[in-house]
Amino acid sequence: MSRATGADITTRGSDTERTGGSRGATAAAGRRPKRRVKRIALIPGDGIGVEVTRQVANLIDGLRDTGVAIDRTGIEAGADRYLRTGVTITDAEIATLGTDFDAIFLGAMGDPRVKDNVHAREILLGLRFRLDLYMNLRPVRLLDGRLSPLREPGDIDMIIVRENTEGVYAGVGGLLRAGTRDEVAIEEDINTRTGVERIIRAAFETARSAGRRLVTLTDKANAMPHAGSLWRRTFAEVGDEYPDIEREAIHADALALDLVRRPARYDVIVAPNLFGDLLSDLAAGLVGGLGIAPSASLHPGRVGLFEPVHGSAPDIAGSGRANPLAALLTAALMFEHIGLATEAAAVEVAVRHAIHSGHVTPDMGGTMDTDEVGGRVREHVLRLAGA
């Protein structure tokens, strides 16, 4: 990641090969070498997930029609299916998603009709854990100074690298004497040397590849000394392998305060699962909120899961007020992951232009609906791509 940097959602036929390229692809098709089509699985999910995923589907279709080697397949997994069939997602479907696709795009999960949102946990956490997507990547970039609630935000451009398969979200624990006055609830915080080392190494590799100077570890070693010791020792040992990158460790509560005071000083932040979850949302609030917050869950060399983090927002589903920019910025992350760097950069430029020109939804002060904003961004991307 560099510092500078409505159609129905249905299955489209896949080519085994398609002419590559992004700029002037149609005119140059006969001169360009063929390359393998990148296959994207689209899971709209629930609520506004359906509406924002439609914008990503339209964008993929537009790029495909210009000659970019990309295709999409719609996958039904969400509340509607669960309520109709009792099925969330099958073992076979997870296996197929892990082997037959280059990336998975998930719109949003969560529906008030499903008690405890069991379907959302089984689908989302099932994909993260079963595919071992241990690295959650949350870029936090201020695209327009007017979006920040801070008086002097500075150049906010950080990457939060969150451990994604351990910690208190590992699902280890239980209830004792449930429903009584003596009830005990336990959630275990799981930290393995393997899990800690690989996410810390991923943070340093992210910093190096993106040309960043500083990696910040955040934890609560003062209150959680056992896990804290593992994280800090591993951070020091791995950090010694990257002498070109500065490092520091800050307690999570102190970092939360400092992110509000001087967010521009941070480059790459690496965090355990819970702290990364909380701090990435706080950081998103500094640059305009969850409506423009992209996210990726990765395991280098494997399929990636890409998901805007704004949730399913059932209260506005179907109203046309859903902000599609987070989904489109997440699509840019996805394009970069699968080797379409030119298209990824074009999406970011188009989103910046939409914000600067006021072509946004009401939550950002505009008057456009979801499809209108998505259409403007798509048209801009295709112009940049030479369509």
Order of alpha helices (4+ residues) and beta strands (2+ residues): beta-alpha-beta-beta-alpha-beta-alpha-alpha-beta-alpha-beta-beta-beta-beta-alpha-beta-alpha-beta-alpha-beta-alpha-beta-beta-alpha-alpha-alpha
